């Protein structure tokens, strides 16, 4: 990520918060090998820690999470995402040749990596023997690619292990000491290709399907965050999602980033235009190159104002995504609301 821009806008007494993430989309991955013999350990997992690692078999993974309901979402990779519907035990997984090659979680049930787990401190991470990156260097044939990320060592740490996988440790920077609130592992070759390939989204066969999957994933991740904080889960509003999606589409189309659009409309104006009567609304915006949903949410969480929107007493939320094909920038609009007519059947799911 190149930089972060944060804006606060007061509109008709409502605090609307936005974060701009200029990202190269760099993510870490991390791996422990499992053999088929490990499947014998996959018993009574509803009461045990989730002992999974990259490259474990899909059969083993499914046994570990046999008590968890999942859904399949489209991804920008050559595989689908398998996403937990359990907000207290959330994960995103991807498989290649029946091996786990992509895994994100913010669940305390995850056993962890080299004794680092959700809730571990930044100091615990630094005491490991892992070597953390200052930048990403990718060799492909005779070409060398360099990616810088100003958030390395700040918002998260990234290690390259055995030149085969990356591991990210996401930090909660608003608590002291800083603690781990997310772990992401991904196969190096898969992530490297994602970074260096141009037109990632333009080459998608069904971009609307992918963006809908991003919206859904972002929503599920938000509720996993709410669950960890002991908050009531958000209800999703299809009607509000139209407002959010149109704003993201306008930002991508007209190349701007802000609460007030090129037509001079504020979030309040957009809600009123769609006849949504509200008591209170809020808005978070995020934008970044090849920016995945859970990555955007982690950066929003480390901004006090944006975090307040995510953790406050809003009843409804909706997410709208769009992409600029010229830059591969992904735009996220998160709208939050307490509605006057919340009993209306057009709201919530």
MARDORO-212777 format. One record per residue (C-alpha): residue number from 1; residue in one letter; x, y, z. Coordinates in nm, 4 decimals. Example, Ala and Ser with C-alpha at 12.3 -4.5 7.8 and 13.67 -1.06 7.14 Angstrom:
// MARDORO-212777
<nr 1	rest a	x 1.2300	y -0.4500	z 0.7800>;
<nr 2	rest s	x 1.3670	y -0.1060	z 0.7140>;
This chain:
// MARDORO-212777
<nr 1	rest x	x 0.0000	y 0.0000	z 0.0000>;
<nr 2	rest x	x 0.1356	y 0.3398	z -0.0918>;
<nr 3	rest x	x -0.0434	y 0.5523	z 0.1613>;
<nr 4	rest x	x -0.3596	y 0.6044	z 0.3602>;
<nr 5	rest x	x -0.5827	y 0.9070	z 0.3484>;
<nr 6	rest x	x -0.8440	y 0.9670	z 0.6146>;
<nr 7	rest x	x -1.1319	y 1.2089	z 0.5909>;
<nr 8	rest x	x -1.4098	y 1.3097	z 0.8285>;
<nr 9	rest x	x -1.7146	y 1.4890	z 0.6993>;
<nr 10	rest x	x -1.9991	y 1.6266	z 0.9077>;
<nr 11	rest x	x -2.3180	y 1.6247	z 0.7031>;
<nr 12	rest x	x -2.6403	y 1.7470	z 0.8634>;
<nr 13	rest x	x -2.5153	y 1.6482	z 1.2038>;
<nr 14	rest x	x -2.4042	y 1.3021	z 1.0949>;
<nr 15	rest x	x -2.0400	y 1.1988	z 1.1147>;
<nr 16	rest x	x -1.9364	y 1.0287	z 0.7925>;
<nr 17	rest x	x -1.5978	y 0.8657	z 0.7878>;
<nr 18	rest x	x -1.3775	y 0.7629	z 0.4993>;
<nr 19	rest x	x -1.0412	y 0.6018	z 0.4517>;
<nr 20	rest x	x -0.8478	y 0.5870	z 0.1263>;
<nr 21	rest x	x -0.6199	y 0.2930	z 0.0807>;
<nr 22	rest x	x -0.3753	y 0.3199	z -0.2070>;
<nr 23	rest x	x -0.2643	y -0.0399	z -0.2055>;
<nr 24	rest x	x -0.0522	y -0.2597	z -0.4213>;
<nr 25	rest x	x -0.2612	y -0.5401	z -0.2806>;
<nr 26	rest x	x 0.0222	y -0.7214	z -0.1104>;
<nr 27	rest x	x -0.0824	y -1.0014	z 0.1219>;
<nr 28	rest x	x 0.1185	y -1.2561	z 0.3178>;
<nr 29	rest x	x 0.0889	y -1.6243	z 0.3319>;
<nr 30	rest x	x 0.1866	y -1.8919	z 0.5595>;
<nr 31	rest x	x 0.2128	y -2.2565	z 0.5700>;
<nr 32	rest x	x 0.2649	y -2.5653	z 0.7710>;
<nr 33	rest x	x 0.2521	y -2.8909	z 0.5859>;
<nr 34	rest x	x 0.0060	y -3.1613	z 0.6856>;
<nr 35	rest x	x -0.0141	y -3.5137	z 0.5532>;
<nr 36	rest x	x -0.3181	y -3.7357	z 0.5249>;
<nr 37	rest x	x -0.2192	y -3.8995	z 0.8534>;
<nr 38	rest x	x -0.3097	y -3.5742	z 1.0242>;
<nr 39	rest x	x -0.6756	y -3.6495	z 0.9579>;
<nr 40	rest x	x -0.6773	y -3.8732	z 1.2624>;
<nr 41	rest x	x -0.6552	y -3.5584	z 1.4725>;
<nr 42	rest x	x -0.9746	y -3.4174	z 1.3276>;
<nr 43	rest x	x -1.2126	y -3.5187	z 1.6042>;
<nr 44	rest x	x -1.4545	y -3.3222	z 1.8182>;
<nr 45	rest x	x -1.3546	y -2.9894	z 1.6619>;
<nr 46	rest x	x -1.6579	y -2.8062	z 1.7893>;
<nr 47	rest x	x -1.4793	y -2.8016	z 2.1261>;
<nr 48	rest x	x -1.1172	y -2.8003	z 2.0076>;
<nr 49	rest x	x -0.8856	y -2.5455	z 1.8550>;
<nr 50	rest x	x -0.8811	y -2.5285	z 1.4742>;
<nr 51	rest x	x -0.5486	y -2.6921	z 1.3970>;
<nr 52	rest x	x -0.5028	y -2.6126	z 1.0289>;
<nr 53	rest x	x -0.2084	y -2.4965	z 0.8227>;
<nr 54	rest x	x -0.1429	y -2.4132	z 0.4643>;
<nr 55	rest x	x -0.1195	y -2.7098	z 0.2265>;
<nr 56	rest x	x -0.3264	y -2.9356	z 0.4490>;
<nr 57	rest x	x -0.5714	y -3.1452	z 0.2486>;
<nr 58	rest x	x -0.9229	y -3.0265	z 0.1779>;
<nr 59	rest x	x -1.0540	y -3.3465	z 0.3357>;
<nr 60	rest x	x -0.8674	y -3.2724	z 0.6570>;
<nr 61	rest x	x -0.9778	y -2.9091	z 0.6550>;
<nr 62	rest x	x -1.3409	y -3.0122	z 0.6127>;
<nr 63	rest x	x -1.3132	y -3.2472	z 0.9111>;
<nr 64	rest x	x -1.1649	y -2.9729	z 1.1255>;
<nr 65	rest x	x -1.4549	y -2.7453	z 1.0342>;
<nr 66	rest x	x -1.7193	y -3.0176	z 1.0104>;
<nr 67	rest x	x -1.9457	y -2.8274	z 1.2513>;
<nr 68	rest x	x -1.9260	y -2.4990	z 1.0569>;
<nr 69	rest x	x -2.1686	y -2.3908	z 0.7868>;
<nr 70	rest x	x -1.9928	y -2.2351	z 0.4893>;
<nr 71	rest x	x -2.0855	y -2.0687	z 0.1634>;
<nr 72	rest x	x -1.8987	y -2.0513	z -0.1656>;
<nr 73	rest x	x -1.8126	y -1.7082	z -0.3065>;
<nr 74	rest x	x -1.6356	y -1.6134	z -0.6269>;
<nr 75	rest x	x -1.2782	y -1.4902	z -0.5864>;
<nr 76	rest x	x -1.0278	y -1.3127	z -0.8159>;
<nr 77	rest x	x -0.8077	y -1.6224	z -0.7958>;
<nr 78	rest x	x -0.8297	y -1.9506	z -0.9913>;
<nr 79	rest x	x -1.0424	y -2.0969	z -0.7091>;
<nr 80	rest x	x -1.3544	y -2.0050	z -0.5145>;
<nr 81	rest x	x -1.3593	y -1.8787	z -0.1579>;
<nr 82	rest x	x -1.5079	y -2.1028	z 0.1098>;
<nr 83	rest x	x -1.6383	y -1.8638	z 0.3745>;
<nr 84	rest x	x -1.7598	y -1.9387	z 0.7257>;
<nr 85	rest x	x -2.1110	y -1.8223	z 0.8102>;
<nr 86	rest x	x -2.0296	y -1.8425	z 1.1813>;
<nr 87	rest x	x -1.9345	y -1.4908	z 1.2971>;
<nr 88	rest x	x -1.7655	y -1.6251	z 1.6110>;
<nr 89	rest x	x -1.5446	y -1.8611	z 1.4092>;
<nr 90	rest x	x -1.4891	y -1.6786	z 1.0816>;
<nr 91	rest x	x -1.2522	y -1.7838	z 0.8058>;
<nr 92	rest x	x -1.1936	y -1.7503	z 0.4317>;
<nr 93	rest x	x -1.0319	y -2.0486	z 0.2596>;
<nr 94	rest x	x -0.9198	y -2.1359	z -0.0923>;
<nr 95	rest x	x -0.8015	y -2.4670	z -0.2352>;
<nr 96	rest x	x -0.5793	y -2.5639	z -0.5266>;
<nr 97	rest x	x -0.5576	y -2.9325	z -0.6234>;
<nr 98	rest x	x -0.7409	y -3.0143	z -0.2984>;
<nr 99	rest x	x -0.4760	y -2.8402	z -0.0875>;
<nr 100	rest x	x -0.5308	y -2.5314	z 0.1277>;
<nr 101	rest x	x -0.3454	y -2.2420	z -0.0389>;
<nr 102	rest x	x -0.5366	y -1.9416	z 0.0997>;
<nr 103	rest x	x -0.6522	y -1.8967	z 0.4573>;
<nr 104	rest x	x -0.7629	y -1.5945	z 0.6587>;
<nr 105	rest x	x -0.9136	y -1.5954	z 1.0051>;
<nr 106	rest x	x -0.9794	y -1.3630	z 1.2961>;
<nr 107	rest x	x -1.1134	y -1.6420	z 1.5168>;
<nr 108	rest x	x -0.9739	y -1.7189	z 1.8596>;
<nr 109	rest x	x -1.0486	y -2.0850	z 1.7877>;
<nr 110	rest x	x -0.7612	y -2.0957	z 1.5382>;
<nr 111	rest x	x -0.4700	y -2.2778	z 1.7026>;
<nr 112	rest x	x -0.2259	y -2.0273	z 1.5572>;
<nr 113	rest x	x 0.1054	y -2.0226	z 1.3780>;
<nr 114	rest x	x 0.4298	y -2.0831	z 1.5708>;
<nr 115	rest x	x 0.2422	y -2.0047	z 1.8929>;
<nr 116	rest x	x 0.1099	y -1.6784	z 1.7477>;
<nr 117	rest x	x -0.2682	y -1.6648	z 1.7629>;
<nr 118	rest x	x -0.5516	y -1.4157	z 1.7732>;
<nr 119	rest x	x -0.4960	y -1.2121	z 2.0890>;
<nr 120	rest x	x -0.1170	y -1.2526	z 2.0904>;
<nr 121	rest x	x 0.0815	y -0.9318	z 2.1264>;
<nr 122	rest x	x 0.3074	y -0.7556	z 1.8808>;
<nr 123	rest x	x 0.5937	y -0.8410	z 2.1162>;
<nr 124	rest x	x 0.5072	y -1.2112	z 2.0829>;
<nr 125	rest x	x 0.5420	y -1.1788	z 1.7059>;
<nr 126	rest x	x 0.8770	y -1.0021	z 1.7309>;
<nr 127	rest x	x 1.0124	y -1.2804	z 1.9534>;
<nr 128	rest x	x 0.9647	y -1.5393	z 1.6792>;
<nr 129	rest x	x 1.2426	y -1.6383	z 1.4400>;
<nr 130	rest x	x 1.0420	y -1.5151	z 1.1427>;
<nr 131	rest x	x 1.2122	y -1.2691	z 0.9094>;
<nr 132	rest x	x 0.9753	y -0.9862	z 0.8227>;
<nr 133	rest x	x 0.9674	y -0.8087	z 0.4896>;
<nr 134	rest x	x 1.0392	y -0.4427	z 0.4304>;
<nr 135	rest x	x 0.9171	y -0.4720	z 0.0718>;
<nr 136	rest x	x 0.8043	y -0.7381	z -0.1729>;
<nr 137	rest x	x 1.0580	y -0.8600	z -0.4295>;
<nr 138	rest x	x 0.9208	y -1.0972	z -0.6937>;
<nr 139	rest x	x 1.1291	y -1.2731	z -0.9575>;
<nr 140	rest x	x 0.9509	y -1.3995	z -1.2678>;
<nr 141	rest x	x 1.1780	y -1.5285	z -1.5410>;
<nr 142	rest x	x 1.4269	y -1.2525	z -1.6194>;
<nr 143	rest x	x 1.2114	y -0.9826	z -1.4610>;
<nr 144	rest x	x 1.2294	y -0.8461	z -1.1096>;
<nr 145	rest x	x 0.9298	y -0.6720	z -0.9516>;
<nr 146	rest x	x 0.9492	y -0.4526	z -0.6421>;
<nr 147	rest x	x 0.6455	y -0.3572	z -0.4359>;
<nr 148	rest x	x 0.6647	y -0.1207	z -0.1422>;
<nr 149	rest x	x 0.4048	y -0.1091	z 0.1318>;
<nr 150	rest x	x 0.4229	y 0.1714	z 0.3887>;
<nr 151	rest x	x 0.2084	y -0.0326	z 0.6276>;
<nr 152	rest x	x 0.4657	y -0.3091	z 0.6690>;
<nr 153	rest x	x 0.5788	y -0.3096	z 1.0289>;
<nr 154	rest x	x 0.2961	y -0.0749	z 1.1226>;
<nr 155	rest x	x -0.0524	y -0.2027	z 1.0473>;
<nr 156	rest x	x 0.0788	y -0.5563	z 1.0011>;
<nr 157	rest x	x 0.3916	y -0.7648	z 0.9691>;
<nr 158	rest x	x 0.4602	y -0.9972	z 0.6768>;
<nr 159	rest x	x 0.7052	y -1.2865	z 0.6622>;
<nr 160	rest x	x 0.8159	y -1.4953	z 0.3667>;
<nr 161	rest x	x 0.8812	y -1.8500	z 0.4863>;
<nr 162	rest x	x 1.1016	y -2.0945	z 0.2946>;
<nr 163	rest x	x 1.0380	y -1.8888	z -0.0192>;
<nr 164	rest x	x 0.7038	y -2.0694	z -0.0500>;
<nr 165	rest x	x 0.4436	y -1.8747	z 0.1442>;
<nr 166	rest x	x 0.3664	y -1.5417	z 0.3101>;
<nr 167	rest x	x 0.2150	y -1.4890	z 0.6513>;
<nr 168	rest x	x 0.0451	y -1.1689	z 0.7611>;
<nr 169	rest x	x -0.0155	y -1.0700	z 1.1222>;
<nr 170	rest x	x -0.2734	y -0.7909	z 1.1396>;
<nr 171	rest x	x -0.2552	y -0.5651	z 1.4452>;
<nr 172	rest x	x -0.5172	y -0.3868	z 1.6466>;
<nr 173	rest x	x -0.3337	y -0.0553	z 1.6786>;
<nr 174	rest x	x -0.5969	y 0.1134	z 1.8945>;
<nr 175	rest x	x -0.5286	y -0.0995	z 2.2020>;
<nr 176	rest x	x -0.2172	y -0.1174	z 2.4151>;
<nr 177	rest x	x -0.0245	y -0.3354	z 2.3833>;
<nr 178	rest x	x -0.0997	y -0.3921	z 2.0156>;
<nr 179	rest x	x -0.2544	y -0.7356	z 1.9651>;
<nr 180	rest x	x -0.3086	y -0.9710	z 1.6716>;
<nr 181	rest x	x -0.6640	y -0.9507	z 1.5366>;
<nr 182	rest x	x -0.6185	y -1.1328	z 1.2062>;
<nr 183	rest x	x -0.3891	y -1.3881	z 1.0424>;
<nr 184	rest x	x -0.3641	y -1.4446	z 0.6682>;
<nr 185	rest x	x -0.1714	y -1.7175	z 0.4861>;
<nr 186	rest x	x -0.1358	y -1.7592	z 0.1097>;
<nr 187	rest x	x 0.0820	y -1.9566	z -0.1285>;
<nr 188	rest x	x 0.3609	y -1.7367	z -0.2642>;
<nr 189	rest x	x 0.3135	y -1.8260	z -0.6304>;
<nr 190	rest x	x -0.0572	y -1.7486	z -0.6191>;
<nr 191	rest x	x -0.0064	y -1.4154	z -0.4487>;
<nr 192	rest x	x 0.2885	y -1.3146	z -0.6648>;
<nr 193	rest x	x 0.0847	y -1.3751	z -0.9806>;
<nr 194	rest x	x -0.1987	y -1.1682	z -0.8378>;
<nr 195	rest x	x 0.0403	y -0.8813	z -0.7685>;
<nr 196	rest x	x 0.2235	y -0.8643	z -1.0974>;
<nr 197	rest x	x -0.0535	y -0.9485	z -1.3439>;
<nr 198	rest x	x -0.2217	y -0.6514	z -1.5085>;
<nr 199	rest x	x -0.5947	y -0.6177	z -1.5641>;
<nr 200	rest x	x -0.6884	y -0.8653	z -1.2917>;
<nr 201	rest x	x -1.0477	y -0.7464	z -1.2889>;
<nr 202	rest x	x -1.0817	y -0.6695	z -1.6583>;
<nr 203	rest x	x -1.0024	y -1.0343	z -1.7302>;
<nr 204	rest x	x -1.2814	y -1.1602	z -1.5040>;
<nr 205	rest x	x -1.5573	y -1.3390	z -1.6955>;
<nr 206	rest x	x -1.8288	y -1.2058	z -1.4647>;
<nr 207	rest x	x -1.7101	y -0.8971	z -1.2782>;
<nr 208	rest x	x -2.0519	y -0.8262	z -1.1279>;
<nr 209	rest x	x -2.0543	y -1.1724	z -0.9754>;
<nr 210	rest x	x -1.7126	y -1.1070	z -0.8221>;
<nr 211	rest x	x -1.8085	y -0.7654	z -0.6850>;
<nr 212	rest x	x -2.1238	y -0.9125	z -0.5318>;
<nr 213	rest x	x -1.9021	y -1.1730	z -0.3648>;
<nr 214	rest x	x -1.6769	y -0.8956	z -0.2308>;
<nr 215	rest x	x -1.9820	y -0.7196	z -0.0876>;
<nr 216	rest x	x -2.1019	y -1.0364	z 0.0810>;
<nr 217	rest x	x -1.7574	y -1.1200	z 0.2173>;
<nr 218	rest x	x -1.7126	y -0.7682	z 0.3532>;
<nr 219	rest x	x -2.0486	y -0.7926	z 0.5318>;
<nr 220	rest x	x -1.9739	y -1.1335	z 0.6854>;
<nr 221	rest x	x -1.6361	y -1.0079	z 0.8042>;
<nr 222	rest x	x -1.7939	y -0.6988	z 0.9607>;
<nr 223	rest x	x -2.0309	y -0.9198	z 1.1582>;
<nr 224	rest x	x -1.7426	y -1.1376	z 1.2744>;
<nr 225	rest x	x -1.5840	y -0.8210	z 1.4133>;
<nr 226	rest x	x -1.9122	y -0.7268	z 1.5824>;
<nr 227	rest x	x -1.9371	y -1.0740	z 1.7330>;
<nr 228	rest x	x -1.5919	y -1.0522	z 1.8873>;
<nr 229	rest x	x -1.6890	y -0.7257	z 2.0534>;
<nr 230	rest x	x -2.0100	y -0.8747	z 2.1913>;
<nr 231	rest x	x -2.2183	y -0.6441	z 1.9722>;
<nr 232	rest x	x -2.5504	y -0.7216	z 1.8092>;
<nr 233	rest x	x -2.4941	y -0.8409	z 1.4535>;
<nr 234	rest x	x -2.5783	y -0.6091	z 1.1657>;
<nr 235	rest x	x -2.8850	y -0.6781	z 0.9574>;
<nr 236	rest x	x -2.8232	y -0.6430	z 0.5854>;
<nr 237	rest x	x -3.0344	y -0.4064	z 0.3775>;
<nr 238	rest x	x -3.0702	y -0.4759	z 0.0073>;
<nr 239	rest x	x -3.2209	y -0.1318	z -0.0378>;
<nr 240	rest x	x -2.9292	y 0.0449	z 0.1282>;
<nr 241	rest x	x -2.6887	y -0.1695	z -0.0740>;
<nr 242	rest x	x -2.8176	y 0.0007	z -0.3892>;
<nr 243	rest x	x -2.7171	y 0.3376	z -0.2432>;
<nr 244	rest x	x -2.3734	y 0.2089	z -0.1441>;
<nr 245	rest x	x -2.3100	y 0.0369	z -0.4763>;
<nr 246	rest x	x -2.4065	y 0.3383	z -0.6852>;
<nr 247	rest x	x -2.1698	y 0.5594	z -0.4872>;
<nr 248	rest x	x -1.8795	y 0.3179	z -0.5367>;
<nr 249	rest x	x -1.9615	y 0.2958	z -0.9071>;
<nr 250	rest x	x -1.9596	y 0.6742	z -0.9351>;
<nr 251	rest x	x -1.6246	y 0.7003	z -0.7585>;
<nr 252	rest x	x -1.4751	y 0.4452	z -0.9981>;
<nr 253	rest x	x -1.6341	y 0.6007	z -1.3074>;
<nr 254	rest x	x -1.5580	y 0.9651	z -1.2319>;
<nr 255	rest x	x -1.2247	y 0.9087	z -1.0560>;
<nr 256	rest x	x -1.2981	y 1.0752	z -0.7226>;
<nr 257	rest x	x -1.2909	y 0.9626	z -0.3621>;
<nr 258	rest x	x -1.5155	y 1.1256	z -0.1057>;
<nr 259	rest x	x -1.8542	y 1.1419	z 0.0614>;
<nr 260	rest x	x -1.9885	y 1.4139	z -0.1669>;
<nr 261	rest x	x -2.0200	y 1.2900	z -0.5232>;
<nr 262	rest x	x -1.9634	y 1.4707	z -0.8533>;
<nr 263	rest x	x -2.3307	y 1.5685	z -0.8558>;
<nr 264	rest x	x -2.2953	y 1.7439	z -0.5211>;
<nr 265	rest x	x -2.4971	y 1.4817	z -0.3347>;
<nr 266	rest x	x -2.4086	y 1.3865	z 0.0208>;
<nr 267	rest x	x -2.4881	y 1.0495	z 0.1828>;
<nr 268	rest x	x -2.7983	y 1.2112	z 0.3291>;
<nr 269	rest x	x -2.9076	y 1.3186	z -0.0185>;
<nr 270	rest x	x -2.8497	y 0.9701	z -0.1554>;
<nr 271	rest x	x -3.0583	y 0.8069	z 0.1171>;
<nr 272	rest x	x -3.3389	y 1.0543	z 0.0625>;
<nr 273	rest x	x -3.3261	y 1.0044	z -0.3146>;
<nr 274	rest x	x -3.3999	y 0.6358	z -0.2586>;
<nr 275	rest x	x -3.6778	y 0.7116	z -0.0087>;
<nr 276	rest x	x -3.4972	y 0.5590	z 0.2880>;
<nr 277	rest x	x -3.6165	y 0.7233	z 0.6092>;
<nr 278	rest x	x -3.3497	y 0.7107	z 0.8776>;
<nr 279	rest x	x -3.2807	y 0.8237	z 1.2309>;
<nr 280	rest x	x -2.9038	y 0.8075	z 1.1947>;
<nr 281	rest x	x -2.6581	y 0.7089	z 0.9213>;
<nr 282	rest x	x -2.2841	y 0.6663	z 0.8826>;
<nr 283	rest x	x -2.0495	y 0.5915	z 0.5964>;
<nr 284	rest x	x -1.7038	y 0.4378	z 0.5604>;
<nr 285	rest x	x -1.5177	y 0.4496	z 0.2297>;
<nr 286	rest x	x -1.2121	y 0.2499	z 0.1284>;
<nr 287	rest x	x -1.0216	y 0.2323	z -0.1982>;
<nr 288	rest x	x -0.7123	y 0.0391	z -0.2961>;
<nr 289	rest x	x -0.5441	y -0.1489	z -0.5762>;
<nr 290	rest x	x -0.6614	y -0.5135	z -0.5776>;
<nr 291	rest x	x -0.7934	y -0.4515	z -0.2267>;
<nr 292	rest x	x -0.9640	y -0.7540	z -0.0721>;
<nr 293	rest x	x -1.2594	y -0.7002	z 0.1649>;
<nr 294	rest x	x -1.1065	y -0.8226	z 0.4904>;
<nr 295	rest x	x -0.7920	y -0.6217	z 0.4213>;
<nr 296	rest x	x -0.9972	y -0.3033	z 0.3851>;
<nr 297	rest x	x -1.1824	y -0.3751	z 0.7089>;
<nr 298	rest x	x -0.8608	y -0.4215	z 0.9067>;
<nr 299	rest x	x -0.7313	y -0.0823	z 0.7977>;
<nr 300	rest x	x -1.0662	y 0.0801	z 0.8753>;
<nr 301	rest x	x -1.0551	y -0.0747	z 1.2226>;
<nr 302	rest x	x -0.7263	y 0.1022	z 1.2934>;
<nr 303	rest x	x -0.8874	y 0.4418	z 1.2369>;
<nr 304	rest x	x -1.0844	y 0.5527	z 1.5424>;
<nr 305	rest x	x -1.3708	y 0.7189	z 1.3574>;
<nr 306	rest x	x -1.4227	y 0.4364	z 1.1104>;
<nr 307	rest x	x -1.4074	y 0.1846	z 1.3921>;
<nr 308	rest x	x -1.6812	y 0.3747	z 1.5739>;
<nr 309	rest x	x -1.9094	y 0.3234	z 1.2755>;
<nr 310	rest x	x -1.8328	y -0.0491	z 1.2680>;
<nr 311	rest x	x -1.8764	y -0.0986	z 1.6427>;
<nr 312	rest x	x -2.1573	y 0.1486	z 1.7185>;
<nr 313	rest x	x -2.5265	y 0.0741	z 1.7711>;
<nr 314	rest x	x -2.6266	y 0.0840	z 1.4051>;
<nr 315	rest x	x -2.8842	y -0.1833	z 1.3238>;
<nr 316	rest x	x -2.8380	y -0.2055	z 0.9463>;
<nr 317	rest x	x -2.5446	y -0.2058	z 0.7124>;
<nr 318	rest x	x -2.4814	y -0.2615	z 0.3434>;
<nr 319	rest x	x -2.1710	y -0.2712	z 0.1274>;
<nr 320	rest x	x -2.1296	y -0.1565	z -0.2307>;
<nr 321	rest x	x -1.8239	y -0.2391	z -0.4436>;
<nr 322	rest x	x -1.6975	y -0.1177	z -0.7786>;
<nr 323	rest x	x -1.3716	y -0.1381	z -0.9707>;
<nr 324	rest x	x -1.1739	y 0.0935	z -1.1964>;
<nr 325	rest x	x -1.0473	y -0.1327	z -1.4753>;
<nr 326	rest x	x -0.7692	y 0.1100	z -1.5673>;
<nr 327	rest x	x -0.6038	y 0.0887	z -1.2268>;
<nr 328	rest x	x -0.7523	y -0.2258	z -1.0666>;
<nr 329	rest x	x -0.8599	y -0.0016	z -0.7796>;
<nr 330	rest x	x -1.1471	y -0.1476	z -0.5794>;
<nr 331	rest x	x -1.3898	y 0.0971	z -0.4157>;
<nr 332	rest x	x -1.5874	y 0.0060	z -0.1045>;
<nr 333	rest x	x -1.8778	y 0.2021	z 0.0378>;
<nr 334	rest x	x -2.0091	y 0.0853	z 0.3741>;
<nr 335	rest x	x -2.3348	y 0.2477	z 0.4783>;
<nr 336	rest x	x -2.4714	y 0.2131	z 0.8314>;
<nr 337	rest x	x -2.8181	y 0.3131	z 0.9451>;
<nr 338	rest x	x -3.0859	y 0.3128	z 1.2083>;
<nr 339	rest x	x -3.4104	y 0.3329	z 1.0149>;
<nr 340	rest x	x -3.7467	y 0.4825	z 1.0946>;
<nr 341	rest x	x -3.9326	y 0.2060	z 0.9162>;
<nr 342	rest x	x -3.7035	y -0.0833	z 0.9983>;
<nr 343	rest x	x -3.9985	y -0.3215	z 1.0108>;
<nr 344	rest x	x -4.0395	y -0.2778	z 0.6338>;
<nr 345	rest x	x -3.9876	y -0.6143	z 0.4611>;
<nr 346	rest x	x -3.7548	y -0.4535	z 0.2062>;
<nr 347	rest x	x -3.4918	y -0.4254	z 0.4789>;
<nr 348	rest x	x -3.2847	y -0.6915	z 0.6390>;
<nr 349	rest x	x -3.1797	y -1.0465	z 0.5756>;
